Amino acid sequence: MIDLRNVNMLWASVLIETLYRCGLAMAVICPGSRSTPLTLAFANHSGIITIPILDERSAAFFALGRAKKTGLPTALVCTSGTAGANFYPAVIEAKESCVPLIILTADRPPELRNCHAGQTIDQVKLYGNLPNWQCELALPEATASMLRYLRQTMIQAWQQSLLPTPGVVHLNVPLREPLAPLEQSLAIKSQFLMDDFLAMIPSLPRISTNCSDAACSLPWKSWQGKSGIIIAGLAQPKDPQAYCQAIALLAQLLSFPVLAEALSPLRNYAQLNPYLVSTYDSILRQSAAQKLSPEVVIQIGELPTSKQLRTWLDQLAIERWVIDERVENFDPLHGKTIQIHGSIEKIAQNIEPGDKNSPQSSYCQQWCALEAITRDGLDSMLKSLHDLHEAKAAWLISHSLPLGTPIFIANSMSVRNAEYFWQPNNNQIVPYFNRGANGIDGTLSTALGIAYQDSGVLLTGDLALLHDTNGFLLRQKFKGHLTIIVVNNNGGGIFETLPIANFPSFEEYFATPQSVDLTQLCAAYGVEHQTIKDWQQLGSLIKKLPKSGIRVLELTCDRHADAIWLKNNLAKFGK
């Protein structure tokens, strides 16, 4: 795999072969001249899937989606100039959601900087303090000592993209001409023994989920007999079933109800947890919420999306135990929090086999009874709702998708409707999301990255989809299937729920209706499009997903009417 045609190709092939031996499986390449050696070295490597993508922002989010799905770094390559700047939104999301990416930005050599050479900007520390690690590589040299330097630097890059917390590594790669693989005489050809040179590359450890017994201990014995709740926020564990079982074990031991975010796997493994509460947002809007103040709050991961839940917790002002492996602050409420830096799976392992479950407390019974009543009212109302309404889309999808389907849920109203209405099920659906920065950047491209070599679903609004339509340029390289369920309400539906909706200029500056004909848009990209006429049609189309291709299923809704319905009904389901 080592290319000895010239110094640039030697440099690029050693760089890439080292990453491959560390575990790299995919590279996303954006077109450009300065990155030619990197592009060719990736394209010629038989062990790495290499995908060319025209639009850099789309490419970066596609790479992000793959890294989310695999848990391993995806490499991302671009030419010099502003190309790398287009990666910035995905870099932010990767930083905030702890997703591993290795970014290689090709650059001109030092003598061509600061002299108005074309396509040249300052690329050193291009992403500020966002990366886990960043450096500028030395200029390529065909010497044993410099190739050893390159090998060790790439090993370090791989390690720092994963440990101690997954994130972005940025390598700026200056290259002199010739950029094409022209033959040069290299003295090192007779010295280079690839197997010996690369034999020492270690089998690197994956992210450690271990913590010391002290760090993974909770005073759970002192909590038995107290009223408490477990809040399971958004999470993408490597083993969803083990994650759900660990939370269920703690819940039954303590007799604590589990308030489960739709972006957590718990709602899709509902049978594992008899104390599961999915309608907490609606419950906390009811008068019964006044009697639900707990003595103990355990928060696993980040807080759910629900503003209603956050407001309630803020008003309680009681101690909260926050469990997450990452050494970060997961309390945007700035309350009385105790951070436990460990995994819930490890904590569950520390529970002694002889420990007995607590009998279901009256407090837990109260939550479970409210869940049953509210869930029944919610399901009955949505089942009888015949008009196309965005609230029903998430509810229908939750119990219609095939077993184990990966679904990417877009931000704004899509994720909120999922939290409100996603029905607990046992279909082992795998939710994905970009909730690090909560933006709509790269929605389509991220979903395509997740569904690559799989059959997946994207639930999105029209603006989030339109913001990333260049993602459709991936169609010819896409190996898998993606069904895009787009709620088209001609604008930003989330703003309808905010006070600004009552002020002048709302439509033009906040709702920003686009009036794009999605049928014609899909035709331009060669993407299948179907207009959904009723719920039966949508249900039948998603019960069994195709194996290949991209299709758009469009639901036309009225955002004004939907916002009024939501406001009038969220607190009524339990009555």
C-alpha positions as CSV (number, residue, x, y, z in Angstrom):
1,M,0.0,0.0,0.0
2,I,3.1,2.3,0.1
3,D,3.3,4.4,-3.1
4,L,7.0,5.1,-4.0
5,R,6.4,7.1,-7.2
6,N,7.3,10.4,-5.6
7,V,7.8,12.1,-2.2
8,N,4.2,13.4,-1.9
9,M,2.7,10.0,-2.8
10,L,5.0,8.3,-0.4
11,W,4.1,10.7,2.4
12,A,0.4,10.4,1.7
13,S,0.4,6.6,1.5
14,V,2.3,6.2,4.8
15,L,-0.1,8.6,6.4
16,I,-3.1,6.6,5.2
17,E,-1.7,3.2,5.8
18,T,-0.9,4.1,9.4
19,L,-4.5,5.2,9.9
20,Y,-5.8,2.1,8.3
21,R,-3.8,-0.1,10.6
22,C,-5.1,1.9,13.5
23,G,-8.6,1.1,12.4
24,L,-9.7,3.6,9.9
25,A,-12.4,2.2,7.6
26,M,-13.8,5.2,5.7
27,A,-12.7,8.5,4.2
28,V,-14.8,11.3,2.7
29,I,-13.0,13.3,0.0
30,C,-13.9,16.7,-1.3
31,P,-12.5,17.6,-4.7
32,G,-9.5,20.0,-5.1
33,S,-6.0,20.2,-6.5
34,R,-3.8,20.7,-3.4
35,S,-5.2,17.6,-1.8
36,T,-4.4,15.4,-4.9
37,P,-1.8,13.1,-3.1
38,L,-4.2,12.5,-0.2
39,T,-7.1,11.8,-2.6
40,L,-5.2,9.4,-4.7
41,A,-3.7,7.5,-1.8
42,F,-7.1,7.0,-0.2
43,A,-8.7,6.1,-3.6
44,N,-6.0,3.5,-4.2
45,H,-6.3,1.9,-0.7
46,S,-8.3,-1.3,-1.0
47,G,-9.1,-1.5,2.7
48,I,-10.7,1.9,3.1
49,I,-14.1,2.9,1.7
50,T,-13.5,6.2,0.0
51,I,-16.5,8.5,-1.0
52,P,-16.1,11.7,-3.0
53,I,-18.6,14.4,-2.1
54,L,-18.7,17.8,-3.8
55,D,-20.1,20.1,-1.1
56,E,-17.7,20.4,1.9
57,R,-20.4,21.1,4.5
58,S,-22.5,18.1,3.3
59,A,-19.3,15.9,3.3
60,A,-18.5,16.9,6.9
61,F,-22.0,16.0,8.1
62,F,-22.0,12.7,6.2
63,A,-18.7,11.8,7.9
64,L,-20.2,12.8,11.2
65,G,-23.1,10.5,10.5
66,R,-20.8,7.5,9.8
67,A,-18.7,8.2,12.9
68,K,-21.9,8.3,15.0
69,K,-23.0,5.0,13.5
70,T,-19.7,3.2,13.9
71,G,-18.2,4.8,16.9
72,L,-14.9,5.1,15.1
73,P,-13.3,8.1,13.4
74,T,-14.1,8.9,9.8
75,A,-11.4,10.8,7.8
76,L,-12.3,14.0,6.0
77,V,-10.2,15.5,3.3
78,C,-10.3,18.8,1.5
79,T,-8.1,21.2,-0.5
80,S,-6.6,24.5,0.6
81,G,-8.5,27.8,1.0
82,T,-12.0,28.2,2.3
83,A,-12.8,24.5,1.7
84,G,-11.9,23.6,5.3
85,A,-14.0,26.5,6.6
86,N,-17.1,24.7,5.3
87,F,-16.4,21.9,7.7
88,Y,-16.9,24.2,10.7
89,P,-20.5,23.5,11.6
90,A,-19.9,19.8,11.6
91,V,-16.7,20.3,13.7
92,I,-18.8,22.2,16.3
93,E,-21.4,19.4,16.3
94,A,-18.7,16.7,16.7
95,K,-17.1,18.6,19.5
96,E,-20.4,19.1,21.4
97,S,-21.7,15.6,20.8
98,C,-18.3,13.8,21.2
99,V,-18.0,12.3,17.8
100,P,-14.6,11.3,16.4
101,L,-13.4,12.9,13.2
102,I,-9.9,13.1,11.7
103,I,-9.8,16.2,9.4
104,L,-7.0,16.5,6.8
105,T,-6.8,20.0,5.2
106,A,-4.3,20.2,2.4
107,D,-2.4,23.5,2.3
108,R,0.2,25.3,0.3
109,P,3.8,25.2,1.6
110,P,5.1,28.1,3.9
111,E,6.8,30.0,1.0
112,L,3.4,30.4,-0.8
113,R,1.6,31.9,2.2
114,N,1.1,35.6,2.9
115,C,2.0,36.5,-0.7
116,H,-1.4,36.4,-2.4
117,A,-0.9,33.0,-3.9
118,G,-4.3,31.7,-5.0
119,Q,-6.6,29.7,-2.7
120,T,-4.6,30.3,0.4
121,I,-5.8,31.3,3.8
122,D,-4.4,30.8,7.3
123,Q,-5.4,27.2,8.1
124,V,-3.4,26.7,11.2
125,K,-5.7,26.3,14.2
126,L,-8.6,26.8,11.7
127,Y,-11.1,25.4,14.2
128,G,-9.9,27.3,17.3
129,N,-10.2,25.3,20.5
130,L,-12.8,22.9,19.2
131,P,-10.5,19.9,18.3
132,N,-9.2,17.4,20.8
133,W,-5.9,17.9,19.1
134,Q,-4.5,19.8,16.1
135,C,-1.1,20.2,14.4
136,E,0.5,21.2,11.2
137,L,2.5,18.3,9.6
138,A,6.0,18.9,8.4
139,L,6.6,19.2,4.7
140,P,7.0,15.7,3.0
141,E,10.4,14.2,3.0
142,A,11.5,10.8,1.7
143,T,13.8,10.0,4.7
144,A,13.4,7.2,7.2
145,S,13.5,9.6,10.2
146,M,10.7,11.9,8.8
147,L,8.5,8.9,7.8
148,R,8.9,7.6,11.4
149,Y,7.8,11.1,12.6
150,L,4.7,10.9,10.3
151,R,3.8,7.4,11.4
152,Q,3.9,8.3,15.1
153,T,2.0,11.5,14.5
154,M,-0.8,9.6,12.8
155,I,-1.0,7.1,15.7
156,Q,-1.3,10.1,18.0
157,A,-4.0,11.6,15.9
158,W,-6.0,8.4,16.0
159,Q,-5.7,8.0,19.7
160,Q,-6.6,11.6,20.4
161,S,-9.7,11.4,18.3
162,L,-11.0,8.7,20.7
163,L,-9.4,9.3,24.1
164,P,-10.2,10.3,26.7
165,T,-13.3,11.7,25.0
166,P,-14.1,11.2,21.3
167,G,-13.8,14.4,19.2
168,V,-12.1,16.1,16.3
169,V,-8.5,16.0,15.3
170,H,-7.3,18.5,12.7
171,L,-4.2,18.0,10.7
172,N,-3.1,20.7,8.3
173,V,-1.1,19.0,5.5
174,P,1.3,21.3,3.5
175,L,2.3,19.9,0.1
176,R,4.6,21.2,-2.6
177,E,4.3,20.4,-6.2
178,P,4.3,18.0,-8.1
179,L,0.8,17.1,-6.8
180,A,0.2,14.5,-9.5
181,P,1.8,11.0,-9.1
182,L,4.7,11.8,-11.4
183,E,7.7,9.4,-11.1
184,Q,10.7,10.6,-9.1
185,S,13.9,8.9,-8.2
186,L,13.7,8.2,-4.4
187,A,16.8,6.8,-2.7
188,I,14.6,5.3,0.1
189,K,13.0,2.8,-2.4
190,S,15.8,0.3,-1.6
191,Q,15.5,0.8,2.1
192,F,11.8,0.8,2.7
193,L,10.5,-2.5,4.3
194,M,6.8,-1.8,4.8
195,D,6.0,-4.7,7.1
196,D,8.8,-3.9,9.5
197,F,8.1,-0.1,9.3
198,L,4.4,-0.6,10.3
199,A,4.6,-3.7,12.4
200,M,4.7,-1.8,15.7
201,I,1.4,0.0,15.2
202,P,-0.6,-1.1,18.2
203,S,-4.1,-2.4,18.3
204,L,-5.4,0.7,20.0
205,P,-7.9,0.5,22.8
206,R,-11.4,1.7,22.2
207,I,-13.1,4.3,24.5
208,S,-12.9,3.0,28.0
209,T,-16.2,2.6,29.9
210,N,-14.5,1.6,33.1
211,C,-14.2,3.7,36.2
212,S,-13.0,3.0,39.7
213,D,-15.4,1.4,42.1
214,A,-15.3,4.7,44.1
215,A,-16.2,6.8,41.1
216,C,-19.0,4.4,40.1
217,S,-20.6,4.1,43.5
218,L,-23.9,5.7,44.4
219,P,-25.4,5.9,47.9
220,W,-28.3,3.9,46.6
221,K,-28.8,2.1,49.9
222,S,-29.6,5.4,51.6
223,W,-32.0,6.2,48.8
224,Q,-34.1,3.0,49.2
225,G,-37.5,4.0,50.7
226,K,-37.2,7.6,49.4
227,S,-39.2,9.1,46.6
228,G,-37.0,9.6,43.6
229,I,-36.9,9.7,39.8
230,I,-34.4,8.7,37.2
231,I,-34.1,10.9,34.1
232,A,-32.8,9.2,31.1
233,G,-31.7,11.9,28.7
234,L,-30.5,11.6,25.1
235,A,-28.0,8.8,24.6
236,Q,-26.4,6.7,21.9
237,P,-24.9,3.8,23.8
238,K,-22.9,1.2,22.0
239,D,-25.0,-1.6,23.4
240,P,-28.6,-0.2,23.8
241,Q,-30.0,-3.3,25.4
242,A,-27.3,-3.4,28.1
243,Y,-27.8,0.3,28.7
244,C,-31.6,-0.1,29.2
245,Q,-31.1,-3.2,31.4
246,A,-28.7,-1.3,33.7
247,I,-31.2,1.6,34.1
248,A,-34.1,-0.9,34.7
249,L,-32.0,-2.7,37.4
250,L,-31.4,0.6,39.3
251,A,-35.0,1.7,38.8
252,Q,-36.4,-1.6,40.3
253,L,-33.9,-1.6,43.1
254,L,-34.9,1.8,44.2
255,S,-38.5,1.8,43.0
256,F,-37.9,5.0,41.0
257,P,-39.8,5.8,37.8
258,V,-37.7,6.4,34.7
259,L,-38.5,9.6,32.7
260,A,-37.2,8.5,29.3
261,E,-36.4,11.0,26.5
262,A,-37.4,9.9,23.0
263,L,-33.8,10.2,21.9
264,S,-32.8,7.6,24.5
265,P,-33.1,3.9,23.5
266,L,-35.3,3.2,26.5
267,R,-38.6,3.9,24.8
268,N,-37.7,1.4,22.1
269,Y,-36.9,-1.4,24.7
270,A,-40.0,-0.7,26.8
271,Q,-40.6,-4.2,28.1
272,L,-37.3,-4.1,30.0
273,N,-38.5,-1.3,32.3
274,P,-41.9,-1.6,34.0
275,Y,-41.4,1.9,35.5
276,L,-41.0,3.7,32.2
277,V,-42.6,7.2,31.9
278,S,-42.8,8.7,28.4
279,T,-45.4,11.4,28.9
280,Y,-43.6,13.4,31.5
281,D,-43.9,16.6,29.5
282,S,-47.7,16.3,29.5
283,I,-47.9,15.1,33.1
284,L,-45.9,18.1,34.3
285,R,-48.4,20.4,32.7
286,Q,-51.2,18.9,34.7
287,S,-52.3,19.9,38.2
288,A,-51.1,16.5,39.5
289,A,-47.5,17.7,39.0
290,Q,-47.8,19.6,42.3
291,K,-47.7,16.3,44.2
292,L,-44.8,14.8,42.4
293,S,-41.8,16.5,44.1
294,P,-39.1,13.9,44.6
295,E,-36.4,13.6,47.3
296,V,-33.8,12.2,44.9
297,V,-33.1,13.0,41.2
298,I,-30.7,10.8,39.2
299,Q,-29.9,12.2,35.8
300,I,-28.2,9.9,33.3
301,G,-26.5,11.8,30.4
302,E,-27.8,15.1,29.2
303,L,-31.2,16.5,30.1
304,P,-34.1,15.7,27.8
305,T,-35.3,18.4,25.3
306,S,-38.4,19.2,27.3
307,K,-38.5,22.8,28.5
308,Q,-41.3,21.8,30.8
309,L,-39.2,19.2,32.6
310,R,-36.2,21.7,32.9
311,T,-38.5,24.3,34.4
312,W,-39.9,21.8,36.9
313,L,-36.4,20.7,38.0
314,D,-35.2,24.3,38.3
315,Q,-38.1,25.1,40.6
316,L,-37.5,22.0,42.7
317,A,-34.0,23.1,43.5
318,I,-33.0,19.8,45.0
319,E,-29.8,17.8,44.8
320,R,-29.3,16.0,41.5
321,W,-26.8,13.2,40.7
322,V,-25.5,13.4,37.1
323,I,-24.1,10.2,35.6
324,D,-22.0,10.4,32.5
325,E,-18.6,9.1,31.4
326,R,-17.6,12.5,29.9
327,V,-15.8,15.0,32.2
328,E,-18.1,17.9,31.3
329,N,-20.8,19.9,33.0
330,F,-24.2,18.4,32.1
331,D,-26.3,20.9,34.2
332,P,-27.5,23.9,32.2
333,L,-29.7,24.7,35.2
334,H,-26.7,25.3,37.4
335,G,-28.3,23.5,40.3
336,K,-27.1,21.4,43.2
337,T,-25.5,18.7,41.1
338,I,-23.0,15.9,42.0
339,Q,-21.1,14.6,38.9
340,I,-20.4,10.9,38.7
341,H,-17.9,10.3,35.8
342,G,-18.8,6.7,34.9
343,S,-21.2,4.6,32.9
344,I,-24.6,3.4,34.2
345,E,-23.6,-0.1,33.0
346,K,-20.6,-0.1,35.3
347,I,-22.7,1.3,38.2
348,A,-25.2,-1.5,37.7
349,Q,-22.4,-4.1,37.8
350,N,-21.4,-2.7,41.2
351,I,-24.8,-3.7,42.7
352,E,-24.3,-6.8,44.7
353,P,-26.2,-9.9,43.5
354,G,-27.9,-10.4,46.9
355,D,-29.4,-6.9,46.9
356,K,-33.2,-7.0,46.6
357,N,-35.6,-4.8,44.7
358,S,-37.7,-2.4,46.7
359,P,-41.4,-3.0,46.6
360,Q,-43.1,-0.4,44.3
361,S,-43.5,2.8,46.3
362,S,-46.6,4.8,46.4
363,Y,-44.6,7.6,44.7
364,C,-43.6,5.3,41.9
365,Q,-47.2,4.0,41.6
366,Q,-48.4,7.6,41.3
367,W,-46.1,8.3,38.3
368,C,-46.9,5.0,36.6
369,A,-50.7,5.6,37.1
370,L,-50.4,9.1,35.5
371,E,-48.3,7.6,32.7
372,A,-51.0,5.0,31.9
373,I,-53.8,7.5,31.9
374,T,-51.9,10.1,30.0
375,R,-50.5,7.6,27.5
376,D,-54.0,6.2,26.9
377,G,-55.5,9.6,26.3
378,L,-52.7,10.7,24.1
379,D,-52.8,7.5,22.0
380,S,-56.6,7.6,21.7
381,M,-56.6,11.2,20.5
382,L,-53.8,10.7,18.0
383,K,-55.4,7.5,16.7
384,S,-58.6,9.3,16.0
385,L,-56.8,12.3,14.3
386,H,-57.5,11.8,10.6
387,D,-56.0,15.1,9.2
388,L,-52.4,15.3,8.4
389,H,-50.9,16.8,11.6
390,E,-47.2,16.9,12.4
391,A,-47.8,15.6,16.0
392,K,-49.1,12.3,14.6
393,A,-46.1,11.7,12.4
394,A,-43.7,10.9,15.2
395,W,-46.4,8.8,17.0
396,L,-47.1,6.7,13.9
397,I,-43.4,6.2,13.1
398,S,-42.7,5.0,16.6
399,H,-44.8,1.9,16.2
400,S,-44.6,1.3,12.5
401,L,-40.8,1.0,11.7
402,P,-39.2,-2.4,11.3
403,L,-37.2,-4.0,14.1
404,G,-33.8,-2.2,14.7
405,T,-34.3,0.6,12.2
406,P,-31.9,3.6,12.6
407,I,-33.8,6.9,12.6
408,F,-32.3,10.3,12.5
409,I,-34.5,12.9,14.1
410,A,-34.0,16.5,13.0
411,N,-33.9,19.5,15.4
412,S,-36.6,22.1,15.9
413,M,-40.1,20.6,15.9
414,S,-39.2,17.1,14.8
415,V,-37.3,16.4,18.0
416,R,-40.0,18.0,20.2
417,N,-42.8,16.1,18.6
418,A,-40.8,12.9,19.2
419,E,-40.4,13.8,22.9
420,Y,-44.1,14.5,23.2
421,F,-45.6,11.7,21.2
422,W,-43.0,8.9,20.6
423,Q,-44.8,5.7,21.8
424,P,-42.9,3.2,23.9
425,N,-42.3,0.0,21.9
426,N,-40.2,-3.1,21.7
427,N,-38.9,-2.6,18.2
428,Q,-35.3,-1.7,19.2
429,I,-35.4,1.4,17.0
430,V,-32.1,3.2,17.1
431,P,-32.5,7.0,17.4
432,Y,-29.7,9.4,16.2
433,F,-29.5,13.1,16.5
434,N,-27.4,16.2,16.3
435,R,-28.1,17.7,19.7
436,G,-24.6,18.8,20.4
437,A,-25.3,22.3,19.0
438,N,-29.0,21.7,18.2
439,G,-28.7,23.3,14.8
440,I,-30.3,22.3,11.5
441,D,-26.9,22.2,9.6
442,G,-26.3,19.0,7.7
443,T,-29.5,17.3,8.6
444,L,-29.8,15.3,5.4
445,S,-26.1,14.6,5.0
446,T,-25.8,13.2,8.6
447,A,-28.8,11.0,8.0
448,L,-27.2,9.7,4.8
449,G,-24.0,8.9,6.7
450,I,-25.9,6.9,9.3
451,A,-28.0,5.0,6.7
452,Y,-25.0,4.3,4.4
453,Q,-25.0,0.4,3.9
454,D,-28.2,0.2,6.0
455,S,-31.9,1.0,5.7
456,G,-32.7,4.1,7.7
457,V,-35.3,6.9,8.2
458,L,-35.0,10.7,8.6
459,L,-37.8,12.6,10.2
460,T,-37.4,16.3,9.4
461,G,-39.2,19.6,8.7
462,D,-39.1,21.4,5.4
463,L,-36.6,24.1,6.4
464,A,-34.1,21.6,7.9
465,L,-34.2,19.6,4.7
466,L,-33.9,22.6,2.4
467,H,-30.9,23.9,4.4
468,D,-29.0,20.8,3.3
469,T,-30.3,19.8,-0.2
470,N,-26.8,19.4,-1.5
471,G,-26.8,16.2,0.5
472,F,-28.8,14.8,-2.4
473,L,-25.6,15.0,-4.5
474,L,-24.6,11.9,-2.5
475,R,-27.2,9.8,-4.2
476,Q,-24.9,8.1,-6.8
477,K,-22.4,7.1,-4.1
478,F,-25.0,6.1,-1.5
479,K,-25.1,2.4,-0.7
480,G,-28.1,1.8,1.4
481,H,-31.6,3.2,1.7
482,L,-32.9,6.4,3.3
483,T,-36.6,7.2,3.7
484,I,-37.1,10.9,4.3
485,I,-40.3,11.8,6.1
486,V,-40.6,15.5,5.6
487,V,-43.3,17.6,7.4
488,N,-43.8,20.4,4.9
489,N,-45.6,23.3,6.7
490,N,-44.0,26.0,4.5
491,G,-41.8,27.5,7.2
492,G,-40.3,27.3,10.7
493,G,-43.0,25.6,12.7
494,I,-41.1,25.9,16.0
495,F,-41.3,29.7,15.9
496,E,-45.1,29.4,15.9
497,T,-44.8,28.2,19.5
498,L,-42.8,31.2,20.7
499,P,-44.0,34.6,21.8
500,I,-42.5,36.2,18.7
501,A,-45.3,34.6,16.6
502,N,-47.6,37.4,17.8
503,F,-45.5,40.3,16.5
504,P,-45.3,42.0,13.1
505,S,-42.9,40.7,10.5
506,F,-43.1,37.2,12.0
507,E,-43.8,35.5,8.7
508,E,-41.0,37.1,6.8
509,Y,-38.2,37.0,9.3
510,F,-38.9,34.0,11.5
511,A,-41.3,31.6,9.8
512,T,-39.4,32.3,6.5
513,P,-41.8,30.4,4.2
514,Q,-39.9,29.0,1.2
515,S,-42.7,27.6,-1.0
516,V,-40.3,25.1,-2.7
517,D,-42.0,22.4,-4.8
518,L,-40.4,19.3,-3.3
519,T,-41.6,17.2,-6.2
520,Q,-39.6,19.2,-8.7
521,L,-36.6,19.5,-6.2
522,C,-36.5,15.7,-5.9
523,A,-36.8,15.3,-9.7
524,A,-33.8,17.6,-10.2
525,Y,-31.7,15.3,-8.0
526,G,-33.2,12.0,-9.4
527,V,-34.7,11.2,-6.0
528,E,-38.0,9.4,-5.6
529,H,-40.9,11.5,-4.2
530,Q,-44.3,10.6,-2.9
531,T,-47.0,12.9,-1.5
532,I,-48.7,11.4,1.5
533,K,-52.4,11.5,1.3
534,D,-53.4,9.8,4.6
535,W,-51.9,8.0,7.6
536,Q,-52.7,4.5,6.2
537,Q,-50.5,5.2,3.2
538,L,-47.6,6.5,5.4
539,G,-47.8,3.5,7.7
540,S,-47.7,1.0,4.8
541,L,-44.7,2.7,3.2
542,I,-42.6,2.5,6.4
543,K,-43.5,-0.9,7.7
544,K,-41.0,-2.5,5.3
545,L,-38.2,-0.3,4.1
546,P,-36.5,-0.7,0.7
547,K,-32.9,-1.9,0.6
548,S,-31.5,0.8,-1.6
549,G,-32.1,4.4,-2.9
550,I,-33.4,7.6,-1.4
551,R,-37.1,8.5,-1.3
552,V,-39.0,11.5,0.1
553,L,-42.4,11.1,1.7
554,E,-43.9,14.5,2.0
555,L,-46.7,15.4,4.5
556,T,-48.2,18.8,3.9
557,C,-49.4,20.3,7.2
558,D,-50.7,23.6,8.5
559,R,-48.2,25.0,10.9
560,H,-50.6,27.6,12.3
561,A,-53.3,25.0,13.1
562,D,-50.7,22.5,14.4
563,A,-49.3,25.1,16.8
564,I,-52.8,25.9,18.1
565,W,-53.6,22.2,18.5
566,L,-50.4,21.6,20.4
567,K,-50.9,24.5,22.7
568,N,-54.5,23.5,23.5
569,N,-53.9,19.7,24.0
570,L,-50.5,19.0,25.6
571,A,-51.9,19.4,29.1
572,K,-55.2,17.6,28.4
573,F,-54.2,14.1,27.6
574,G,-54.4,12.9,31.2
575,K,-57.9,14.3,31.8
